[in-house]
Amino acid sequence: MKRTETYLLNMGPQHPSTHGVLQVKLTLDGERILKAEPVLGYLHRGIEKLLETRTYVQGLPYTDRLDYVSSMNNNFGFARAVEELAGIEVPRRAEFIRVIMAELNRINSHLVGIGSLANDLGASTGMLYCFRDREYILDVFNEVCGARQTFHYIRIGGVSGEFTDKARALTERFLERVPRFLAEYDKLLTGNEIFRRRIVGISPMTKEEALALNMTGPNLRATGVARDLRKLDAYSVYGELDFDIPVGTHGDNWDRYIVKLKEIRKSARIIRQALDKMPEGPIMAKVPRVLKPPAGEVYSRTEGTRGELGFYLVSDGTPKTYRVHIRRPSFVNMQGLDLMCRGMLIGDSVSAYSSIDPIMGEVDC
């Protein structure tokens, strides 16, 4: 009788298709994957503990380095948690500016995700196109805060500087480009037969499976669940803006890709409305020079670029946070990798990982 044995293949942490610092232990039967076990921790920096040794204001820049492609959204989430803990009311103009920055950063992040997926599947031109268009967003960030990588503009109580006429003009210029570059992606990737064969029907997931794993963001919405905290909680000024939630059907790599494309268009719509509705007024609340929130605890959540980004803060009445825990969507979503890889081929593990779109700085924290 023929006898087969399973064997173990390590993907990473040096493998270039696993984005550097992820190790996945693949249990294989021939070319088929029986199990995919992510091994995490290669980028652990102890940010939660660092936040407990800094004041609330000093801690804000550390959140830039969680999901380092979505610094604005991270700052937004942490600032909202501290404001809720301290009872700080943010001026309306600052809220609109924050929403514009968060949605620009969402598009920026999705461009990196789509470009990385294309590159991982051998379509390096896709990444070049996405990074070309991302530059227009970085021009806006450079104007408002002087940075193009770890953007730091949102502050506890508002934003650090005025949203200038030049920033508005740069944002308008980018919004004009959105329909054109999305049409280019449709020609280059969406309609590409090879690209489609690598992701259509590959690594499907049902809504029940995604919910059981507590997945959120585009990975959950790809399964058909219209869960978005911008709608569900209507925090900041999102409740005043009109937008719908793109969802998929089969929860496969294709749906995860398509949902991100559609969300780019929806984010552009949100930015347009925020620009039109943004009132005049102050951009910063009156925040004490030494911020000492009253003793208590808070869990504040926002819709990050990859799902629910939550900050659990405990205050003991001093200028420093007593305890911090961060719900990182990249970390939680990684639970789906094993389920997505089972029964697939070795090469499909790369597309599955890439379609989850995790940022390892946020996974390891």
TORSE-796937 format. One record per residue (C-alpha): residue in one letter; y, z, x; residue number from 1. Coordinates in steps of 0.25 Angstrom, whole numbers, plus 5000, padded with zeros to 4 digits. Layout:
// residues N
<residu A	Y Y	Z Z	X X	num NUM>;
...
***
This chain:
// residues 365
<residu M	Y 5000	Z 5000	X 5000	num 1>;
<residu K	Y 5014	Z 4997	X 5004	num 2>;
<residu R	Y 5022	Z 5010	X 5007	num 3>;
<residu T	Y 5037	Z 5010	X 5008	num 4>;
<residu E	Y 5046	Z 5021	X 5013	num 5>;
<residu T	Y 5060	Z 5025	X 5011	num 6>;
<residu Y	Y 5070	Z 5026	X 5022	num 7>;
<residu L	Y 5083	Z 5031	X 5025	num 8>;
<residu L	Y 5095	Z 5023	X 5029	num 9>;
<residu N	Y 5108	Z 5029	X 5033	num 10>;
<residu M	Y 5121	Z 5022	X 5028	num 11>;
<residu G	Y 5132	Z 5027	X 5037	num 12>;
<residu P	Y 5140	Z 5035	X 5041	num 13>;
<residu Q	Y 5142	Z 5024	X 5051	num 14>;
<residu H	Y 5138	Z 5012	X 5042	num 15>;
<residu P	Y 5151	Z 5004	X 5039	num 16>;
<residu S	Y 5147	Z 5001	X 5025	num 17>;
<residu T	Y 5148	Z 5016	X 5021	num 18>;
<residu H	Y 5163	Z 5018	X 5025	num 19>;
<residu G	Y 5160	Z 5026	X 5037	num 20>;
<residu V	Y 5158	Z 5040	X 5034	num 21>;
<residu L	Y 5147	Z 5040	X 5023	num 22>;
<residu Q	Y 5132	Z 5041	X 5026	num 23>;
<residu V	Y 5122	Z 5037	X 5015	num 24>;
<residu K	Y 5107	Z 5039	X 5017	num 25>;
<residu L	Y 5100	Z 5028	X 5010	num 26>;
<residu T	Y 5085	Z 5030	X 5006	num 27>;
<residu L	Y 5079	Z 5016	X 5005	num 28>;
<residu D	Y 5067	Z 5010	X 5000	num 29>;
<residu G	Y 5068	Z 4997	X 5007	num 30>;
<residu E	Y 5082	Z 4991	X 5004	num 31>;
<residu R	Y 5083	Z 5000	X 4991	num 32>;
<residu I	Y 5091	Z 5013	X 4991	num 33>;
<residu L	Y 5083	Z 5025	X 4985	num 34>;
<residu K	Y 5094	Z 5035	X 4988	num 35>;
<residu A	Y 5108	Z 5035	X 4994	num 36>;
<residu E	Y 5113	Z 5049	X 5000	num 37>;
<residu P	Y 5127	Z 5049	X 5004	num 38>;
<residu V	Y 5130	Z 5059	X 5016	num 39>;
<residu L	Y 5144	Z 5064	X 5016	num 40>;
<residu G	Y 5153	Z 5072	X 5025	num 41>;
<residu Y	Y 5156	Z 5063	X 5036	num 42>;
<residu L	Y 5171	Z 5063	X 5033	num 43>;
<residu H	Y 5172	Z 5078	X 5028	num 44>;
<residu R	Y 5186	Z 5083	X 5032	num 45>;
<residu G	Y 5186	Z 5096	X 5024	num 46>;
<residu I	Y 5199	Z 5092	X 5015	num 47>;
<residu E	Y 5196	Z 5103	X 5004	num 48>;
<residu K	Y 5196	Z 5114	X 5014	num 49>;
<residu L	Y 5208	Z 5108	X 5021	num 50>;
<residu L	Y 5215	Z 5109	X 5008	num 51>;
<residu E	Y 5212	Z 5123	X 5007	num 52>;
<residu T	Y 5220	Z 5126	X 5020	num 53>;
<residu R	Y 5232	Z 5118	X 5017	num 54>;
<residu T	Y 5243	Z 5120	X 5007	num 55>;
<residu Y	Y 5243	Z 5112	X 4994	num 56>;
<residu V	Y 5254	Z 5102	X 5000	num 57>;
<residu Q	Y 5247	Z 5102	X 5014	num 58>;
<residu G	Y 5234	Z 5098	X 5007	num 59>;
<residu L	Y 5238	Z 5086	X 5000	num 60>;
<residu P	Y 5238	Z 5076	X 5012	num 61>;
<residu Y	Y 5223	Z 5080	X 5014	num 62>;
<residu T	Y 5220	Z 5074	X 5001	num 63>;
<residu D	Y 5224	Z 5060	X 5007	num 64>;
<residu R	Y 5212	Z 5061	X 5015	num 65>;
<residu L	Y 5202	Z 5063	X 5004	num 66>;
<residu D	Y 5200	Z 5049	X 4999	num 67>;
<residu Y	Y 5209	Z 5043	X 5009	num 68>;
<residu V	Y 5211	Z 5030	X 5001	num 69>;
<residu S	Y 5216	Z 5037	X 4989	num 70>;
<residu S	Y 5226	Z 5047	X 4995	num 71>;
<residu M	Y 5236	Z 5046	X 4984	num 72>;
<residu N	Y 5226	Z 5049	X 4973	num 73>;
<residu N	Y 5221	Z 5061	X 4982	num 74>;
<residu N	Y 5235	Z 5067	X 4983	num 75>;
<residu F	Y 5237	Z 5065	X 4968	num 76>;
<residu G	Y 5225	Z 5073	X 4965	num 77>;
<residu F	Y 5228	Z 5084	X 4974	num 78>;
<residu A	Y 5242	Z 5085	X 4971	num 79>;
<residu R	Y 5239	Z 5086	X 4956	num 80>;
<residu A	Y 5229	Z 5097	X 4958	num 81>;
<residu V	Y 5240	Z 5105	X 4966	num 82>;
<residu E	Y 5250	Z 5102	X 4955	num 83>;
<residu E	Y 5241	Z 5107	X 4944	num 84>;
<residu L	Y 5238	Z 5119	X 4952	num 85>;
<residu A	Y 5252	Z 5122	X 4955	num 86>;
<residu G	Y 5258	Z 5118	X 4941	num 87>;
<residu I	Y 5267	Z 5107	X 4948	num 88>;
<residu E	Y 5272	Z 5096	X 4938	num 89>;
<residu V	Y 5274	Z 5082	X 4945	num 90>;
<residu P	Y 5286	Z 5074	X 4941	num 91>;
<residu R	Y 5283	Z 5061	X 4933	num 92>;
<residu R	Y 5288	Z 5051	X 4943	num 93>;
<residu A	Y 5279	Z 5057	X 4953	num 94>;
<residu E	Y 5267	Z 5056	X 4944	num 95>;
<residu F	Y 5269	Z 5041	X 4942	num 96>;
<residu I	Y 5271	Z 5039	X 4957	num 97>;
<residu R	Y 5258	Z 5047	X 4959	num 98>;
<residu V	Y 5250	Z 5038	X 4949	num 99>;
<residu I	Y 5255	Z 5026	X 4956	num 100>;
<residu M	Y 5251	Z 5031	X 4969	num 101>;
<residu A	Y 5237	Z 5035	X 4964	num 102>;
<residu E	Y 5235	Z 5021	X 4957	num 103>;
<residu L	Y 5239	Z 5014	X 4970	num 104>;
<residu N	Y 5230	Z 5022	X 4978	num 105>;
<residu R	Y 5219	Z 5020	X 4968	num 106>;
<residu I	Y 5220	Z 5005	X 4970	num 107>;
<residu N	Y 5221	Z 5007	X 4985	num 108>;
<residu S	Y 5208	Z 5014	X 4984	num 109>;
<residu H	Y 5201	Z 5004	X 4976	num 110>;
<residu L	Y 5205	Z 4993	X 4985	num 111>;
<residu V	Y 5199	Z 5000	X 4996	num 112>;
<residu G	Y 5186	Z 5003	X 4988	num 113>;
<residu I	Y 5185	Z 4988	X 4984	num 114>;
<residu G	Y 5188	Z 4983	X 4998	num 115>;
<residu S	Y 5178	Z 4992	X 5004	num 116>;
<residu L	Y 5167	Z 4988	X 4994	num 117>;
<residu A	Y 5170	Z 4973	X 4997	num 118>;
<residu N	Y 5169	Z 4976	X 5012	num 119>;
<residu D	Y 5156	Z 4984	X 5011	num 120>;
<residu L	Y 5150	Z 4972	X 5004	num 121>;
<residu G	Y 5155	Z 4963	X 5015	num 122>;
<residu A	Y 5167	Z 4957	X 5008	num 123>;
<residu S	Y 5177	Z 4962	X 5018	num 124>;
<residu T	Y 5188	Z 4953	X 5012	num 125>;
<residu G	Y 5188	Z 4962	X 5000	num 126>;
<residu M	Y 5192	Z 4973	X 5008	num 127>;
<residu L	Y 5203	Z 4965	X 5015	num 128>;
<residu Y	Y 5209	Z 4961	X 5002	num 129>;
<residu C	Y 5209	Z 4975	X 4996	num 130>;
<residu F	Y 5215	Z 4981	X 5008	num 131>;
<residu R	Y 5226	Z 4970	X 5008	num 132>;
<residu D	Y 5230	Z 4974	X 4994	num 133>;
<residu R	Y 5229	Z 4989	X 4997	num 134>;
<residu E	Y 5240	Z 4987	X 5007	num 135>;
<residu Y	Y 5250	Z 4985	X 4995	num 136>;
<residu I	Y 5247	Z 4999	X 4990	num 137>;
<residu L	Y 5248	Z 5005	X 5004	num 138>;
<residu D	Y 5262	Z 4999	X 5005	num 139>;
<residu V	Y 5266	Z 5008	X 4993	num 140>;
<residu F	Y 5259	Z 5020	X 4999	num 141>;
<residu N	Y 5266	Z 5018	X 5012	num 142>;
<residu E	Y 5280	Z 5017	X 5005	num 143>;
<residu V	Y 5278	Z 5030	X 4997	num 144>;
<residu C	Y 5272	Z 5039	X 5007	num 145>;
<residu G	Y 5271	Z 5031	X 5021	num 146>;
<residu A	Y 5256	Z 5030	X 5022	num 147>;
<residu R	Y 5246	Z 5020	X 5020	num 148>;
<residu Q	Y 5233	Z 5028	X 5021	num 149>;
<residu T	Y 5233	Z 5042	X 5017	num 150>;
<residu F	Y 5244	Z 5041	X 5007	num 151>;
<residu H	Y 5251	Z 5055	X 5005	num 152>;
<residu Y	Y 5262	Z 5053	X 4994	num 153>;
<residu I	Y 5258	Z 5062	X 4982	num 154>;
<residu R	Y 5263	Z 5076	X 4983	num 155>;
<residu I	Y 5260	Z 5089	X 4976	num 156>;
<residu G	Y 5271	Z 5088	X 4965	num 157>;
<residu G	Y 5274	Z 5073	X 4966	num 158>;
<residu V	Y 5275	Z 5063	X 4977	num 159>;
<residu S	Y 5281	Z 5063	X 4991	num 160>;
<residu G	Y 5292	Z 5052	X 4989	num 161>;
<residu E	Y 5298	Z 5043	X 4979	num 162>;
<residu F	Y 5291	Z 5030	X 4974	num 163>;
<residu T	Y 5301	Z 5021	X 4980	num 164>;
<residu D	Y 5306	Z 5007	X 4975	num 165>;
<residu K	Y 5298	Z 5001	X 4986	num 166>;
<residu A	Y 5285	Z 5008	X 4983	num 167>;
<residu R	Y 5287	Z 5003	X 4968	num 168>;
<residu A	Y 5289	Z 4989	X 4974	num 169>;
<residu L	Y 5277	Z 4990	X 4983	num 170>;
<residu T	Y 5268	Z 4995	X 4971	num 171>;
<residu E	Y 5273	Z 4984	X 4962	num 172>;
<residu R	Y 5270	Z 4974	X 4973	num 173>;
<residu F	Y 5255	Z 4980	X 4973	num 174>;
<residu L	Y 5254	Z 4979	X 4958	num 175>;
<residu E	Y 5257	Z 4964	X 4958	num 176>;
<residu R	Y 5246	Z 4962	X 4968	num 177>;
<residu V	Y 5235	Z 4969	X 4960	num 178>;
<residu P	Y 5231	Z 4958	X 4951	num 179>;
<residu R	Y 5231	Z 4948	X 4962	num 180>;
<residu F	Y 5222	Z 4956	X 4972	num 181>;
<residu L	Y 5213	Z 4960	X 4961	num 182>;
<residu A	Y 5211	Z 4945	X 4957	num 183>;
<residu E	Y 5208	Z 4943	X 4972	num 184>;
<residu Y	Y 5197	Z 4954	X 4972	num 185>;
<residu D	Y 5191	Z 4947	X 4960	num 186>;
<residu K	Y 5189	Z 4934	X 4968	num 187>;
<residu L	Y 5185	Z 4941	X 4981	num 188>;
<residu L	Y 5176	Z 4952	X 4976	num 189>;
<residu T	Y 5174	Z 4953	X 4961	num 190>;
<residu G	Y 5169	Z 4938	X 4960	num 191>;
<residu N	Y 5162	Z 4938	X 4973	num 192>;
<residu E	Y 5147	Z 4935	X 4970	num 193>;
<residu I	Y 5142	Z 4943	X 4983	num 194>;
<residu F	Y 5151	Z 4955	X 4980	num 195>;
<residu R	Y 5146	Z 4955	X 4966	num 196>;
<residu R	Y 5132	Z 4955	X 4970	num 197>;
<residu R	Y 5134	Z 4967	X 4979	num 198>;
<residu I	Y 5140	Z 4976	X 4968	num 199>;
<residu V	Y 5136	Z 4971	X 4954	num 200>;
<residu G	Y 5125	Z 4979	X 4948	num 201>;
<residu I	Y 5124	Z 4987	X 4961	num 202>;
<residu S	Y 5124	Z 5002	X 4961	num 203>;
<residu P	Y 5126	Z 5004	X 4946	num 204>;
<residu M	Y 5128	Z 5018	X 4940	num 205>;
<residu T	Y 5129	Z 5022	X 4926	num 206>;
<residu K	Y 5140	Z 5031	X 4920	num 207>;
<residu E	Y 5130	Z 5042	X 4918	num 208>;
<residu E	Y 5126	Z 5042	X 4933	num 209>;
<residu A	Y 5141	Z 5041	X 4937	num 210>;
<residu L	Y 5145	Z 5053	X 4928	num 211>;
<residu A	Y 5133	Z 5061	X 4933	num 212>;
<residu L	Y 5138	Z 5060	X 4947	num 213>;
<residu N	Y 5152	Z 5063	X 4943	num 214>;
<residu M	Y 5157	Z 5050	X 4948	num 215>;
<residu T	Y 5171	Z 5046	X 4945	num 216>;
<residu G	Y 5182	Z 5035	X 4947	num 217>;
<residu P	Y 5178	Z 5020	X 4948	num 218>;
<residu N	Y 5163	Z 5024	X 4951	num 219>;
<residu L	Y 5162	Z 5031	X 4937	num 220>;
<residu R	Y 5171	Z 5021	X 4930	num 221>;
<residu A	Y 5162	Z 5010	X 4935	num 222>;
<residu T	Y 5151	Z 5015	X 4926	num 223>;
<residu G	Y 5159	Z 5014	X 4914	num 224>;
<residu V	Y 5165	Z 5028	X 4913	num 225>;
<residu A	Y 5180	Z 5027	X 4910	num 226>;
<residu R	Y 5184	Z 5040	X 4917	num 227>;
<residu D	Y 5197	Z 5041	X 4924	num 228>;
<residu L	Y 5205	Z 5053	X 4926	num 229>;
<residu R	Y 5218	Z 5046	X 4925	num 230>;
<residu K	Y 5214	Z 5043	X 4910	num 231>;
<residu L	Y 5206	Z 5056	X 4908	num 232>;
<residu D	Y 5216	Z 5066	X 4913	num 233>;
<residu A	Y 5228	Z 5057	X 4912	num 234>;
<residu Y	Y 5234	Z 5065	X 4924	num 235>;
<residu S	Y 5248	Z 5062	X 4930	num 236>;
<residu V	Y 5254	Z 5051	X 4922	num 237>;
<residu Y	Y 5241	Z 5043	X 4920	num 238>;
<residu G	Y 5241	Z 5046	X 4905	num 239>;
<residu E	Y 5254	Z 5038	X 4904	num 240>;
<residu L	Y 5248	Z 5026	X 4910	num 241>;
<residu D	Y 5240	Z 5015	X 4903	num 242>;
<residu F	Y 5227	Z 5011	X 4910	num 243>;
<residu D	Y 5212	Z 5010	X 4907	num 244>;
<residu I	Y 5200	Z 5014	X 4915	num 245>;
<residu P	Y 5191	Z 5002	X 4921	num 246>;
<residu V	Y 5176	Z 5005	X 4920	num 247>;
<residu G	Y 5163	Z 4998	X 4924	num 248>;
<residu T	Y 5150	Z 4996	X 4917	num 249>;
<residu H	Y 5138	Z 4997	X 4927	num 250>;
<residu G	Y 5144	Z 5007	X 4937	num 251>;
<residu D	Y 5139	Z 4997	X 4948	num 252>;
<residu N	Y 5146	Z 4993	X 4961	num 253>;
<residu W	Y 5153	Z 4982	X 4954	num 254>;
<residu D	Y 5159	Z 4991	X 4943	num 255>;
<residu R	Y 5164	Z 5000	X 4953	num 256>;
<residu Y	Y 5171	Z 4989	X 4960	num 257>;
<residu I	Y 5177	Z 4983	X 4947	num 258>;
<residu V	Y 5182	Z 4996	X 4942	num 259>;
<residu K	Y 5190	Z 4998	X 4955	num 260>;
<residu L	Y 5196	Z 4984	X 4953	num 261>;
<residu K	Y 5200	Z 4987	X 4939	num 262>;
<residu E	Y 5206	Z 5001	X 4943	num 263>;
<residu I	Y 5215	Z 4994	X 4953	num 264>;
<residu R	Y 5221	Z 4986	X 4941	num 265>;
<residu K	Y 5222	Z 4998	X 4932	num 266>;
<residu S	Y 5229	Z 5006	X 4943	num 267>;
<residu A	Y 5239	Z 4995	X 4945	num 268>;
<residu R	Y 5242	Z 4996	X 4930	num 269>;
<residu I	Y 5244	Z 5011	X 4931	num 270>;
<residu I	Y 5253	Z 5009	X 4943	num 271>;
<residu R	Y 5261	Z 4999	X 4935	num 272>;
<residu Q	Y 5263	Z 5008	X 4924	num 273>;
<residu A	Y 5267	Z 5020	X 4933	num 274>;
<residu L	Y 5277	Z 5012	X 4940	num 275>;
<residu D	Y 5283	Z 5008	X 4926	num 276>;
<residu K	Y 5283	Z 5022	X 4920	num 277>;
<residu M	Y 5287	Z 5030	X 4933	num 278>;
<residu P	Y 5299	Z 5038	X 4929	num 279>;
<residu E	Y 5311	Z 5043	X 4938	num 280>;
<residu G	Y 5311	Z 5057	X 4943	num 281>;
<residu P	Y 5306	Z 5066	X 4954	num 282>;
<residu I	Y 5294	Z 5064	X 4962	num 283>;
<residu M	Y 5291	Z 5078	X 4966	num 284>;
<residu A	Y 5289	Z 5091	X 4959	num 285>;
<residu K	Y 5295	Z 5104	X 4964	num 286>;
<residu V	Y 5283	Z 5110	X 4972	num 287>;
<residu P	Y 5285	Z 5123	X 4979	num 288>;
<residu R	Y 5286	Z 5122	X 4994	num 289>;
<residu V	Y 5274	Z 5131	X 4996	num 290>;
<residu L	Y 5265	Z 5127	X 4984	num 291>;
<residu K	Y 5256	Z 5139	X 4979	num 292>;
<residu P	Y 5249	Z 5135	X 4966	num 293>;
<residu P	Y 5245	Z 5147	X 4958	num 294>;
<residu A	Y 5231	Z 5152	X 4960	num 295>;
<residu G	Y 5221	Z 5144	X 4952	num 296>;
<residu E	Y 5213	Z 5131	X 4953	num 297>;
<residu V	Y 5214	Z 5117	X 4948	num 298>;
<residu Y	Y 5205	Z 5105	X 4947	num 299>;
<residu S	Y 5214	Z 5092	X 4946	num 300>;
<residu R	Y 5208	Z 5078	X 4946	num 301>;
<residu T	Y 5213	Z 5064	X 4947	num 302>;
<residu E	Y 5207	Z 5050	X 4946	num 303>;
<residu G	Y 5206	Z 5047	X 4961	num 304>;
<residu T	Y 5203	Z 5033	X 4966	num 305>;
<residu R	Y 5188	Z 5036	X 4966	num 306>;
<residu G	Y 5187	Z 5046	X 4954	num 307>;
<residu E	Y 5190	Z 5060	X 4951	num 308>;
<residu L	Y 5198	Z 5067	X 4962	num 309>;
<residu G	Y 5199	Z 5082	X 4959	num 310>;
<residu F	Y 5205	Z 5093	X 4967	num 311>;
<residu Y	Y 5201	Z 5107	X 4964	num 312>;
<residu L	Y 5211	Z 5117	X 4969	num 313>;
<residu V	Y 5211	Z 5132	X 4970	num 314>;
<residu S	Y 5224	Z 5140	X 4972	num 315>;
<residu D	Y 5225	Z 5154	X 4977	num 316>;
<residu G	Y 5240	Z 5154	X 4976	num 317>;
<residu T	Y 5243	Z 5151	X 4990	num 318>;
<residu P	Y 5248	Z 5138	X 4996	num 319>;
<residu K	Y 5234	Z 5133	X 5000	num 320>;
<residu T	Y 5223	Z 5129	X 4991	num 321>;
<residu Y	Y 5212	Z 5139	X 4990	num 322>;
<residu R	Y 5201	Z 5129	X 4987	num 323>;
<residu V	Y 5200	Z 5114	X 4985	num 324>;
<residu H	Y 5189	Z 5105	X 4981	num 325>;
<residu I	Y 5191	Z 5090	X 4979	num 326>;
<residu R	Y 5183	Z 5082	X 4970	num 327>;
<residu R	Y 5182	Z 5069	X 4978	num 328>;
<residu P	Y 5178	Z 5057	X 4969	num 329>;
<residu S	Y 5172	Z 5049	X 4982	num 330>;
<residu F	Y 5163	Z 5061	X 4985	num 331>;
<residu V	Y 5158	Z 5062	X 4970	num 332>;
<residu N	Y 5156	Z 5047	X 4968	num 333>;
<residu M	Y 5147	Z 5047	X 4981	num 334>;
<residu Q	Y 5136	Z 5054	X 4972	num 335>;
<residu G	Y 5134	Z 5040	X 4966	num 336>;
<residu L	Y 5130	Z 5033	X 4978	num 337>;
<residu D	Y 5115	Z 5037	X 4978	num 338>;
<residu L	Y 5114	Z 5033	X 4963	num 339>;
<residu M	Y 5121	Z 5020	X 4966	num 340>;
<residu C	Y 5112	Z 5016	X 4978	num 341>;
<residu R	Y 5099	Z 5019	X 4973	num 342>;
<residu G	Y 5091	Z 5006	X 4971	num 343>;
<residu M	Y 5101	Z 4998	X 4978	num 344>;
<residu L	Y 5100	Z 4991	X 4991	num 345>;
<residu I	Y 5105	Z 4996	X 5005	num 346>;
<residu G	Y 5117	Z 4987	X 5004	num 347>;
<residu D	Y 5121	Z 4992	X 4990	num 348>;
<residu S	Y 5123	Z 5006	X 4995	num 349>;
<residu V	Y 5136	Z 5001	X 5002	num 350>;
<residu S	Y 5141	Z 4994	X 4990	num 351>;
<residu A	Y 5138	Z 5007	X 4982	num 352>;
<residu Y	Y 5145	Z 5016	X 4991	num 353>;
<residu S	Y 5157	Z 5007	X 4992	num 354>;
<residu S	Y 5158	Z 5005	X 4977	num 355>;
<residu I	Y 5159	Z 5020	X 4976	num 356>;
<residu D	Y 5171	Z 5019	X 4985	num 357>;
<residu P	Y 5171	Z 5033	X 4991	num 358>;
<residu I	Y 5181	Z 5037	X 5002	num 359>;
<residu M	Y 5173	Z 5046	X 5011	num 360>;
<residu G	Y 5185	Z 5055	X 5014	num 361>;
<residu E	Y 5185	Z 5059	X 5000	num 362>;
<residu V	Y 5169	Z 5060	X 4999	num 363>;
<residu D	Y 5169	Z 5070	X 5011	num 364>;
<residu C	Y 5183	Z 5077	X 5009	num 365>;
***
